[in-house]
Amino acid sequence: MLITGGLSLISEIINYFCQVLLFKLDVELIMFAKIILIEALYNIIIIIIIYPLIIKAGEALKRIFKGKEIFTRYY
């Protein structure tokens, strides 16, 4: 969760400064802080919900592809 929140913050800060430099926008730090807070929380909530589903799908695929192990050596 910390990585998701941190990456969200970093990407939004980079995006905001690029928009300010390229489009000559006015800097509004209070509105920007609100947007970053909402987006970081939203991304964290999505990861909390989706991560267990990704793990379950990975385990199901592992069972499908692993199947029965065939040993070729003779006894």
CORSUL-V93558 format. One record per helix or strand. SS is the DSSP state (alpha for helix, beta for strand). FROM is the first residue (numbers start at 1). TO is the last residue. If there is no record, write none. Layout:
# CORSUL-V93558
SS|FROM|TO ; SS|FROM|TO
This chain:
# CORSUL-V93558
alpha|2|23 ; alpha|29|66
